[in-house]
Amino acid sequence: MSEMQWVAPKALVGLPGMPSTVRGVHSRAQQYEWERRIRTGRGGGYEYHVASLPAETRSALSTRQTPPTRAGEIGPGAVDGRRLAIRATMQHRRNAVTRQTTANDYLKLSDKKRLAADAKVAVLDALRRFQAESGLAGRRGIDAFVARYNDLQIDVEDWVREQEPALSRASVYRWKRRFETEGVAALGGKHQGQAGRSLIDSQPALREYVIAFLTEYPDTTASNVMRAVRARFANSDVQLPSRRRLEIWVTRWKQDNKNLFTSVTNPDAWKNKFMAAFGSYSEDVTRLNQRWELDSTPADVMLLDGRYSVVGAIDVYSRRPRLLVSRTSKASAVGQLLRRCLLEWGVPEEIKTDNGSDYASRYIRTVVSSLGIEQSFCQPFSGWEKPHIERFFRTFSHDLVELLPGYIGHNVAERSAIEARRSFADRLYQKDQAVEIRMTAQEFQAFADDWINNLYMQQRHAGMNDTPINRVVNWVEPVRAIDNERALDVLLAGAPDTETRTVTKKGLRIDGINYIAAELGSVIGQTVRVAYTESLGAVYVFTDDGFLCVAEAPEYTGIDRQEVAAHAKVIQRETLQQKRRELKATARRLKTKDAADEILAHARQQPNIAQLPPRTEQYSTDALRQAGRAADATTVTPVEARDDDTRAAVERLRGEMATPRKADVVPMNDDPKAEYRRWLSLDGRVRGGQRLSQEEKAFYEGYPKTSAYRSMKDFFERFGLAAKEG
């Protein structure tokens, strides 16, 4: 090695890329771990290897080695210096390129071999630090390092020493050379599987066919692939691997191409696991109610009282959600959910939905546009464009099976709990599926509301580092609110699946449930339109004039049936009285009492035409003739009494028949509860052996035959009332 390869710090001062002081050069050398040695001769100190210096410094240094002997010429020393600098620079670049191109091989190493390579790299790093600190370069530096390492005087991490407890000079030389020329992967050995892969990879036709077969039959076994390969290449020159080698290749190919393979065989799983999600669908949302996402679960839920859908909405800013258990996922159900959210949360600026018929219907578009809401649609089959509601549904489904294990259908009991629960949660996201939950719709809705309010709203969300309830409570800006609830109901009444019903004296009967409201008393006998609300126990009622009322089912909402009935009677009576007054007023105004005179006067003005009976002919059939004979046979000819006693008896009987008989009338009280309490009192007396008067006996025996008795009996028993209560 020529002495020109080493240079003193003083010679480097001020060169391009170098500090302006000797001390600065030493600091730079220590910072970048330049190769150095103790300088011989006067003064001592260190000198540095030219190859360690920056390229611009080496270039400048080479021009200063020997001044040109003649204009346009450079001396031989300068030529050697330049050649040395170029050689060192190019070698450094080649080594860097090699390390970069072999980085992929390093990633393919097994964990064990990667650990071995990392340990060797750590040893080489320790060697460079030792040489920089000691000033010992080349063989002397390596020998000293190996000796100190084996004497435990070199500080390395424990896992490094576990991998390399002792060193030799030859090993360190070999590692250093292989790292510089082949990269870090060479320190761990070639990754396994090359021999097994080569037979398939080296034959493009075989490789292409195996991949195509796996794409078509992703769940097939290696044995089936082997059979297919043998059949396809039976009469060809293609060399076939053993079944075991093929199995290893297939397993590794699936692992190496997991992203691609999953996207082909299971697009939904690929979307959830591999689809790039570097962006954010909420980073532009900075306000409460700025954007809502709406969606429905693909699967229905089978409840104790029928098949239902689950429709959901979520405010992207706060992650505040709402669920609606509905008999249908049609547009009207979306309208019901919107109504609930609009009244509770306020009016959003935008809603985002998929482009399905329920959400893109004219009805929904009309509702949202009438409220000044912008509606945006996801691209077809791009549910990830509304990720917040989809993620919420998955959270709900997994919590559902955790919190309600006893309510999930029989599929859970027939398999292991973990597998079955996962299957249940997944089925909720499979179209045209139905999952069974042993609850009524009312119970399931109550569970969903309770889960949202007491669990989900209180949990911190990593995406916003806060809880939904805090986001809502801490929002101080005003929100747009619905002032007129009934106006909203009228707007939502145009759902395409509203139904018509006739109001009877019992109210409205829908899906086997009776709905009542006092306002229905004014439209008994008329046809009305009804629309479902978000509550199973209530429906909206509309007449041609618009919204009429909300009718309720007492068994679901707990309203007082008797109070509603009494109020309905009052409204009915007042309505009829008003209409009667209007009719009579109209009759007076139009003088309809004079109609008879008008008719006669009009008739007198018409030409006199006598109406003659039409010409007839006798018509008879055998049946008519037989019926005539039967009628004649039943005709009774009166017989005159022949003696005085008989005539007296007949006259007496005629007198009795002419005298009106007093009817056995059961006196009724205007208060149905008082009537029933009276009957209970009489019943107690009868059971106690007391006698009743004729009037009391008539009431006691006749009242149980009335509908009032049955209604009051059911009412008193249902609410546990006694004779003195109610």
C-alpha positions in Angstrom: 0.0 0.0 0.0 1.5 3.3 -1.1 2.2 5.9 1.6 0.3 8.4 -0.6 -2.9 6.7 0.6 -2.5 8.4 4.0 -2.8 12.1 4.6 -2.2 14.3 7.7 -5.0 16.5 9.1 -3.0 19.6 8.4 -2.9 18.8 4.6 -6.7 18.6 4.6 -7.5 21.9 6.3 -9.4 24.2 3.9 -9.9 21.7 1.1 -13.4 21.3 -0.4 -15.6 19.4 2.1 -13.1 20.0 4.9 -13.2 22.2 8.0 -10.9 25.2 8.3 -9.0 24.0 11.4 -7.0 20.9 12.3 -9.2 20.3 15.3 -12.2 20.5 13.0 -10.7 17.8 10.7 -10.2 15.5 13.7 -13.8 16.1 14.8 -15.0 15.3 11.3 -12.9 12.2 11.2 -14.3 10.9 14.5 -17.9 11.7 13.4 -17.7 9.8 10.2 -15.3 7.1 11.5 -12.5 7.6 8.9 -9.9 4.9 8.8 -6.8 6.2 10.6 -3.3 5.3 11.9 -0.7 6.8 14.1 1.6 9.0 12.0 5.3 8.1 12.0 7.9 10.8 12.1 8.1 14.0 14.0 5.1 15.3 15.8 3.1 12.1 16.0 -0.7 12.3 15.8 -3.0 10.6 13.3 -3.2 10.5 9.6 -6.3 9.4 7.6 -6.8 7.1 4.7 -7.7 8.8 1.4 -10.5 6.3 0.7 -12.3 7.5 3.8 -12.4 11.1 2.6 -15.3 12.7 0.7 -15.0 12.5 -3.1 -14.6 16.3 -3.5 -11.8 16.3 -0.9 -10.0 13.4 -2.7 -10.3 15.2 -6.0 -8.9 18.4 -4.6 -6.2 16.5 -2.8 -5.1 14.8 -5.9 -4.5 18.0 -7.8 -2.3 19.3 -4.9 0.0 16.2 -4.6 2.4 17.3 -7.3 2.5 20.7 -9.1 2.4 20.5 -12.9 5.9 20.4 -14.4 4.8 22.2 -17.5 1.7 24.1 -18.6 -1.1 21.6 -19.4 0.8 18.8 -17.7 0.5 17.1 -14.3 3.1 15.2 -12.5 3.2 11.4 -12.1 2.3 11.7 -8.4 -0.9 13.7 -9.2 -1.9 11.0 -11.7 -1.4 8.3 -9.1 -3.4 10.3 -6.6 -6.3 10.9 -9.1 -6.3 7.2 -10.1 -6.4 6.2 -6.4 -9.2 8.6 -5.6 -11.3 7.4 -8.6 -10.7 3.8 -7.8 -11.8 4.3 -4.2 -14.9 6.2 -5.1 -16.0 3.7 -7.7 -15.5 0.8 -5.3 -17.5 2.6 -2.7 -20.3 3.1 -5.1 -20.3 -0.5 -6.3 -20.5 -1.7 -2.7 -23.4 0.6 -2.0 -25.3 -0.5 -5.1 -24.7 -4.2 -4.2 -26.0 -3.7 -0.7 -29.1 -2.0 -2.0 -29.9 -4.6 -4.7 -29.5 -7.5 -2.2 -31.8 -5.9 0.4 -34.7 -7.9 -1.0 -32.8 -11.1 -0.4 -32.3 -10.1 3.2 -36.1 -9.7 3.6 -36.6 -13.3 2.3 -34.3 -14.8 5.0 -35.9 -16.8 7.7 -36.1 -15.2 11.2 -33.2 -17.4 12.3 -30.9 -16.5 9.4 -31.9 -12.8 9.6 -30.9 -12.8 13.3 -27.5 -14.3 12.4 -26.9 -11.7 9.7 -27.9 -8.9 12.1 -25.4 -10.2 14.7 -22.5 -10.2 12.1 -23.4 -6.6 11.0 -23.3 -5.6 14.7 -19.8 -7.2 15.0 -18.6 -5.3 11.9 -19.9 -2.0 13.3 -18.1 -2.7 16.6 -14.9 -3.3 14.5 -15.2 0.0 12.8 -15.7 1.9 16.0 -12.7 0.1 17.6 -10.4 0.9 14.6 -11.5 4.6 14.7 -10.9 4.9 18.4 -7.6 2.9 18.5 -6.2 4.2 15.2 -5.3 0.6 14.3 -6.2 -0.2 10.8 -6.0 -3.2 8.5 -4.8 -6.5 9.9 -3.4 -5.1 13.1 -6.7 -3.5 13.9 -8.6 -6.7 13.2 -6.2 -8.9 15.2 -6.5 -6.5 18.2 -10.3 -6.4 17.9 -10.7 -10.2 17.8 -8.5 -10.6 20.8 -10.4 -8.0 22.8 -13.7 -9.4 21.7 -12.8 -12.9 22.9 -11.7 -11.5 26.2 -15.1 -9.8 26.6 -13.5 -6.3 26.4 -15.6 -5.2 23.4 -19.0 -3.9 24.3 -21.8 -5.4 22.3 -25.4 -6.3 23.1 -26.2 -9.6 24.7 -28.1 -11.0 21.8 -25.1 -10.3 19.5 -22.7 -12.2 21.8 -25.3 -15.1 22.1 -25.0 -15.4 18.3 -21.3 -14.9 18.1 -19.7 -15.9 21.4 -16.1 -16.0 19.9 -14.4 -14.6 16.7 -11.5 -15.5 14.5 -9.5 -13.2 12.2 -10.6 -15.3 9.2 -14.3 -15.1 10.0 -14.1 -11.3 10.4 -12.2 -10.9 7.1 -14.8 -13.1 5.4 -17.7 -11.2 6.8 -16.2 -7.9 6.0 -15.5 -8.9 2.4 -18.9 -10.5 1.8 -20.8 -7.6 3.4 -19.0 -5.1 1.1 -19.4 -7.2 -2.1 -22.7 -9.2 -1.6 -24.6 -7.2 1.0 -26.1 -8.1 4.3 -28.1 -11.1 3.1 -24.8 -12.9 2.4 -24.1 -12.8 6.1 -27.1 -15.0 6.9 -26.8 -17.4 4.0 -29.1 -17.7 1.0 -32.7 -18.0 1.9 -34.1 -21.5 1.7 -36.4 -22.8 -0.9 -34.4 -22.0 -4.0 -33.8 -25.6 -4.9 -37.5 -26.5 -4.4 -38.7 -23.5 -6.3 -36.3 -23.8 -9.2 -37.9 -26.7 -11.0 -41.3 -24.8 -11.2 -39.8 -21.3 -11.6 -37.5 -22.4 -14.4 -40.4 -23.7 -16.5 -42.7 -20.8 -17.3 -45.5 -23.0 -18.7 -45.6 -25.1 -15.5 -45.4 -22.0 -13.2 -48.2 -20.2 -15.2 -50.5 -23.2 -15.1 -50.1 -23.8 -11.3 -50.8 -20.1 -10.6 -53.9 -20.2 -12.9 -55.2 -23.4 -11.1 -54.7 -21.8 -7.7 -56.6 -18.7 -8.9 -59.6 -20.8 -10.1 -59.6 -23.2 -7.1 -58.1 -21.2 -4.2 -59.0 -23.7 -1.5 -57.7 -26.7 -3.3 -55.0 -29.0 -1.9 -51.5 -29.7 -3.1 -52.6 -33.2 -4.1 -55.2 -31.8 -6.4 -52.7 -29.4 -7.9 -50.4 -32.4 -8.5 -53.1 -34.4 -10.2 -53.9 -31.4 -12.5 -50.3 -30.8 -13.4 -49.7 -34.5 -14.2 -52.8 -34.5 -16.4 -51.9 -31.3 -18.2 -48.2 -32.1 -18.9 -48.5 -35.9 -19.3 -47.2 -35.9 -22.9 -44.7 -33.0 -22.7 -41.1 -32.4 -21.8 -42.0 -30.5 -18.7 -40.2 -31.9 -15.6 -42.6 -32.3 -12.7 -41.6 -31.7 -9.1 -42.5 -34.1 -6.3 -45.8 -33.5 -4.5 -43.9 -32.3 -1.4 -41.8 -29.8 -3.4 -45.0 -28.6 -5.1 -46.7 -28.2 -1.8 -43.8 -26.1 -0.5 -43.8 -24.0 -3.6 -47.6 -23.4 -3.4 -47.4 -22.4 0.3 -44.5 -20.0 -0.4 -46.2 -18.5 -3.5 -49.4 -17.8 -1.5 -47.4 -16.2 1.3 -45.3 -14.1 -1.1 -48.3 -13.0 -3.1 -50.8 -12.8 -0.3 -52.0 -9.3 -1.4 -52.7 -10.4 -5.0 -54.0 -13.8 -4.2 -56.5 -12.4 -1.7 -57.7 -9.7 -4.1 -58.6 -12.4 -6.6 -60.1 -15.0 -4.4 -61.8 -12.8 -1.7 -62.3 -9.2 -2.7 -64.0 -8.3 0.6 -61.3 -9.7 2.7 -58.7 -8.0 0.5 -60.5 -4.7 1.0 -60.5 -5.0 4.8 -56.9 -6.3 5.1 -54.8 -5.1 2.2 -56.4 -2.2 0.4 -54.3 1.0 0.8 -55.8 3.3 3.4 -53.1 5.9 3.6 -55.6 8.7 3.3 -58.5 9.5 5.6 -62.2 9.9 4.8 -62.6 12.1 7.9 -59.6 14.5 7.7 -61.7 17.1 5.9 -64.5 16.9 8.5 -64.0 19.6 11.1 -67.6 20.3 12.4 -70.4 18.5 14.2 -73.0 17.4 11.7 -70.8 18.2 8.8 -71.2 14.7 7.3 -73.3 11.7 8.3 -72.8 8.2 6.8 -75.8 5.9 6.5 -76.0 2.2 5.7 -77.9 -1.0 6.4 -76.6 -4.4 7.4 -76.5 -6.7 4.4 -78.1 -9.5 6.5 -81.4 -9.4 8.3 -82.0 -10.5 11.9 -84.6 -13.1 12.8 -86.2 -11.9 16.0 -89.0 -13.6 18.0 -91.6 -11.4 16.2 -90.3 -11.6 12.7 -87.6 -10.7 10.3 -86.0 -7.2 10.6 -83.3 -5.1 9.2 -80.8 -2.9 11.0 -80.3 0.6 9.6 -77.6 2.8 11.0 -76.2 6.4 10.8 -73.1 7.9 12.2 -71.8 11.5 12.5 -68.3 11.4 11.2 -67.0 14.3 13.3 -68.1 12.9 16.7 -68.6 9.2 15.8 -72.0 9.5 17.4 -74.2 6.7 16.0 -77.8 5.6 15.9 -79.4 2.3 15.0 -83.0 1.5 13.9 -84.5 -2.0 14.0 -87.0 -1.9 11.2 -89.3 -4.4 9.6 -87.8 -3.4 6.3 -84.7 -1.7 4.9 -86.8 0.1 2.3 -86.7 3.9 1.8 -89.3 4.4 4.6 -87.0 2.8 7.1 -84.2 5.2 6.1 -86.7 8.0 6.5 -87.6 6.8 10.0 -83.9 6.7 10.9 -83.4 10.2 9.5 -86.3 11.5 11.5 -84.9 10.2 14.7 -81.4 11.6 14.0 -82.7 15.0 12.8 -84.8 15.5 15.9 -82.0 14.4 18.3 -78.9 15.7 16.5 -80.0 18.5 14.2 -79.7 18.9 10.5 -76.5 17.7 8.8 -74.7 19.5 5.9 -74.2 16.3 4.0 -75.1 12.6 4.1 -73.1 9.9 2.4 -74.7 6.7 1.3 -74.3 3.9 -1.2 -76.1 4.1 -4.5 -78.6 1.3 -3.6 -82.3 1.7 -4.4 -83.2 2.5 -0.8 -80.8 5.4 -0.5 -81.0 6.7 -4.1 -84.8 6.6 -4.2 -86.8 9.7 -5.3 -88.3 9.8 -1.8 -85.0 10.1 0.1 -83.6 12.5 -2.4 -86.7 14.7 -2.0 -86.6 14.6 1.7 -82.9 15.5 2.0 -83.0 18.2 -0.7 -86.1 19.7 1.0 -84.1 20.0 4.2 -81.2 21.6 2.4 -79.0 18.5 2.9 -76.4 17.5 0.3 -76.4 13.8 -0.6 -73.3 12.2 -2.0 -73.0 8.6 -3.2 -70.2 6.0 -3.0 -69.0 4.4 -6.2 -70.7 1.1 -6.9 -69.2 -1.7 -4.7 -67.0 0.8 -2.9 -68.2 0.5 0.7 -64.8 1.7 1.9 -65.8 5.2 0.9 -68.0 5.3 4.0 -65.7 3.5 6.4 -67.0 4.9 9.6 -70.5 3.3 9.5 -69.1 0.0 8.2 -66.5 -0.1 11.1 -69.3 0.8 13.5 -71.5 -2.1 12.3 -68.6 -4.5 12.8 -67.9 -3.2 16.3 -71.6 -3.6 17.1 -71.8 -7.1 15.7 -68.8 -8.3 17.7 -70.0 -6.7 20.9 -73.4 -8.2 20.2 -72.1 -11.8 20.3 -70.0 -11.0 23.3 -72.8 -9.4 25.3 -75.7 -11.6 24.2 -74.3 -15.1 24.1 -77.6 -16.6 25.4 -79.7 -14.8 22.8 -77.8 -16.0 19.7 -79.4 -18.7 17.6 -78.7 -22.4 17.7 -75.7 -22.2 15.4 -73.6 -21.0 18.3 -74.4 -23.9 20.5 -73.5 -26.4 17.8 -69.9 -25.3 17.4 -67.1 -24.0 19.5 -68.0 -20.7 21.0 -65.2 -18.6 19.5 -65.6 -20.0 16.0 -69.4 -19.7 16.1 -69.3 -16.2 17.4 -66.9 -15.1 14.7 -69.2 -16.8 12.2 -72.2 -15.0 13.5 -70.5 -11.6 13.3 -69.4 -12.3 9.8 -72.8 -13.5 8.6 -74.2 -10.2 9.5 -72.2 -8.8 6.6 -73.2 -11.4 4.1 -76.0 -10.4 1.8 -79.3 -12.4 1.8 -78.3 -14.0 5.1 -80.3 -14.0 8.3 -79.0 -14.3 11.9 -81.2 -15.4 14.7 -81.5 -13.4 17.9 -83.9 -14.6 20.6 -85.4 -11.2 21.4 -88.4 -9.2 20.3 -87.8 -6.1 18.1 -88.6 -3.9 21.0 -86.0 -5.6 23.2 -83.4 -5.6 20.5 -83.9 -1.9 19.8 -83.7 -1.2 23.6 -80.4 -3.2 23.7 -79.0 -1.3 20.7 -79.8 2.1 22.3 -78.4 1.1 25.6 -75.2 -0.2 24.1 -74.7 3.0 22.1 -75.4 5.4 25.0 -73.6 3.5 27.8 -70.7 1.8 26.0 -69.9 3.1 22.6 -70.4 6.8 23.3 -68.1 6.5 26.4 -65.2 4.7 24.7 -62.2 6.6 23.4 -61.6 6.3 19.7 -58.0 6.1 18.5 -58.9 7.9 15.2 -59.8 11.1 17.1 -58.2 10.4 20.5 -61.5 11.2 22.3 -64.9 9.8 23.2 -68.0 10.5 21.1 -69.8 12.0 24.1 -67.0 14.4 24.7 -66.9 15.5 21.1 -70.7 16.3 21.2 -70.7 17.9 24.6 -67.6 20.1 23.9 -69.0 21.4 20.6 -70.1 25.0 21.3 -71.1 26.2 17.8 -74.8 26.3 17.0 -76.4 23.4 15.1 -79.4 23.6 12.7 -82.4 22.2 14.5 -85.9 21.1 13.4 -88.5 23.4 15.0 -91.7 21.9 13.7 -91.7 18.1 14.3 -95.1 17.7 12.6 -93.8 19.5 9.4 -91.0 17.0 9.3 -93.6 14.2 9.7 -95.5 15.5 6.8 -92.4 15.7 4.7 -91.5 12.1 5.6 -95.1 10.9 4.9 -94.5 10.4 1.2 -92.7 7.1 1.6 -93.5 4.8 -1.4 -94.4 2.0 1.0 -97.0 3.8 3.0 -100.3 1.9 3.3 -103.9 2.8 3.4 -106.2 1.6 6.1 -109.8 2.1 7.1 -110.4 3.5 10.5 -112.9 1.4 12.4 -114.6 2.0 15.8 -111.7 0.0 17.2 -109.0 2.1 15.6 -106.5 1.0 13.1 -105.4 -2.6 12.8 -101.9 -3.1 11.2 -99.9 -6.3 11.1 -102.1 -7.8 13.8 -101.7 -4.8 16.1 -104.4 -2.3 17.1 -103.4 1.4 17.0 -105.6 4.0 18.6 -105.5 7.8 19.0 -108.1 10.3 20.1 -107.9 12.1 16.8 -109.1 8.9 15.0 -112.5 9.5 16.5 -113.1 12.2 13.8 -112.3 9.9 10.9 -114.0 6.6 11.8 -115.1 4.9 8.6 -112.7 6.8 6.5 -109.6 5.6 4.6 -106.3 7.1 5.8 -102.6 6.6 4.9 -100.3 5.2 7.6 -96.5 5.1 7.7 -94.3 3.3 10.2 -92.4 5.3 12.8 -89.1 4.2 14.3 -91.1 2.7 17.2 -93.0 -0.6 16.7 -95.8 0.8 18.9 -96.7 3.8 16.8 -97.6 4.8 13.3 -98.2 8.2 11.5 -101.7 8.7 10.2 -102.4 11.1 7.3 -105.7 12.1 5.7 -106.0 13.9 2.3 -105.6 17.1 4.2 -102.3 16.1 5.6 -100.9 14.8 8.9 -103.6 13.8 11.4 -101.9 12.1 14.4 -99.6 9.5 15.8 -101.6 6.4 16.6 -100.2 4.1 19.3 -100.5 0.5 20.4 -101.2 0.6 24.2 -99.5 -2.8 24.8 -96.3 -1.4 23.4 -96.3 2.2 24.5 -98.3 1.9 27.7 -100.8 4.7 27.0 -104.1 4.6 28.9 -106.6 2.9 26.6 -109.7 4.1 28.5 -108.4 7.7 28.5 -107.8 7.6 24.8 -111.2 6.0 24.2 -113.0 8.7 26.2 -111.1 11.5 24.4 -111.9 9.9 21.1 -115.6 9.8 21.9 -115.5 13.5 22.8 -113.7 14.3 19.5 -116.0 12.2 17.5 -119.1 13.8 19.1 -117.8 17.3 18.6 -116.8 16.5 15.1 -120.1 15.1 14.2 -122.0 17.9 15.9 -119.9 20.4 13.9 -120.6 18.6 10.7 -124.3 18.3 11.5 -124.4 22.1 12.2 -122.6 22.7 8.9 -125.0 20.4 7.0 -128.1 22.0 8.6 -126.8 25.5 7.8 -126.2 24.5 4.3 -129.7 23.1 4.1 -131.2 26.3 5.5 -129.1 28.4 3.1 -130.3 26.4 0.1 -133.9 26.2 1.4 -134.1 22.4 0.9 -137.4 22.4 2.9 -139.0 23.9 -0.2 -137.7 21.1 -2.4 -141.0 19.2 -2.5 -142.9 22.3 -3.8 -140.1 22.8 -6.3 -140.4 19.3 -7.5 -144.1 19.4 -7.9 -144.0 22.8 -9.7 -141.3 21.4 -12.0 -143.5 18.3 -12.6 -146.5 20.5 -13.5 -144.5 22.2 -16.1 -143.7 19.0 -17.9 -146.1 17.4 -20.5 -148.7 15.2 -18.9 -147.7 11.7 -19.7 -149.6 8.9 -18.0 -147.6 5.9 -17.1 -149.4 2.8 -18.2 -148.5 -0.6 -16.9 -146.4 -2.6 -19.3 -147.9 -5.5 -21.2 -147.2 -8.7 -19.3 -147.5 -12.4 -19.9 -147.8 -15.1 -17.4 -144.5 -16.7 -16.4 -144.2 -19.8 -14.3 -141.8 -22.7 -13.7 -142.3 -26.0 -12.0 -140.5 -24.6 -9.0 -142.8 -21.7 -8.8 -145.8 -23.9 -9.1 -144.6 -26.2 -6.3 -143.8 -23.1 -4.1 -147.3 -21.9 -4.8 -148.9 -25.1 -3.6 -146.7 -24.9 -0.4 -147.8 -21.4 0.2 -151.4 -22.4 -0.2 -150.9 -25.2 2.3 -149.6 -22.8 5.0 -152.4 -20.3 4.6 -154.6 -20.3 7.7 -158.3 -19.6 7.3 -159.6 -17.7 10.4 -162.2 -19.7 12.4 -164.9 -18.0 14.3 -165.5 -18.9 17.9 -168.7 -20.8 18.4 -169.3 -20.4 22.2 -169.3 -17.6 24.7 -166.4 -18.9 26.8 -164.1 -19.2 23.7 -165.1 -15.7 22.6 -164.3 -14.3 26.1 -160.9 -16.0 26.2 -160.0 -14.6 22.7 -161.0 -11.0 23.8 -158.9 -11.4 27.0 -155.9 -12.6 25.0 -156.2 -9.7 22.6 -156.2 -7.3 25.5 -153.1 -8.7 27.0 -151.3 -8.6 23.6 -152.4 -5.0 23.2 -150.9 -4.0 26.6 -147.1 -3.2 26.3 -145.0 -5.6 28.3 -142.4 -4.1 30.6 -139.0 -5.1 29.3 -136.2 -6.5 31.5 -133.9 -3.6 30.9 -130.4 -3.6 32.6 -129.8 -0.1 33.7 -126.4 1.1 32.5 -124.1 3.7 34.0 -122.3 6.2 31.8 -119.1 5.3 33.6 -118.0 1.8 32.5 -115.6 1.5 35.5 -118.5 2.3 37.9 -120.7 -0.3 36.2 -118.1 -3.0 36.6 -117.4 -2.0 40.2 -121.2 -2.3 40.9 -121.3 -5.7 39.4 -118.3 -6.8 41.5 -120.1 -5.6 44.6 -123.3 -7.5 43.7 -121.1 -10.6 42.9 -119.6 -10.3 46.4 -123.1 -10.2 47.9 -124.3 -13.3 46.0 -121.2 -15.2 47.0 -121.9 -14.2 50.6 -125.4 -15.7 50.3 -127.3 -12.4 50.3 -130.5 -11.9 48.2 -130.8 -9.3 45.4 -133.8 -7.2 44.4 -135.4 -7.9 41.1 -133.7 -4.8 39.5 -130.3 -5.9 41.0 -130.8 -9.4 39.9 -131.6 -8.3 36.4 -128.4 -6.2 36.2 -126.2 -9.0 37.9 -127.3 -11.6 35.3 -127.5 -9.3 32.2 -124.3 -7.3 32.6 -121.8 -10.2 32.0 -123.3 -10.7 28.6 -122.2 -7.2 27.4 -119.0 -6.2 25.7 -118.5 -3.6 28.4 -118.2 -6.3 31.0 -115.5 -8.1 29.0 -113.5 -5.0 28.4 -113.6 -3.9 32.0 -112.9 -7.4 33.3 -109.7 -7.5 31.1 -108.8 -3.9 32.2 -109.1 -4.6 35.9 -107.3 -7.9 35.8 -104.5 -6.6 33.6 -103.7 -3.7 36.0 -104.5 -5.6 39.2 -107.3 -3.3 40.2 -109.8 -4.1 43.0 -113.5 -3.1 43.2 -112.7 0.2 45.0 -109.8 1.1 42.6 -109.5 2.1 39.0 
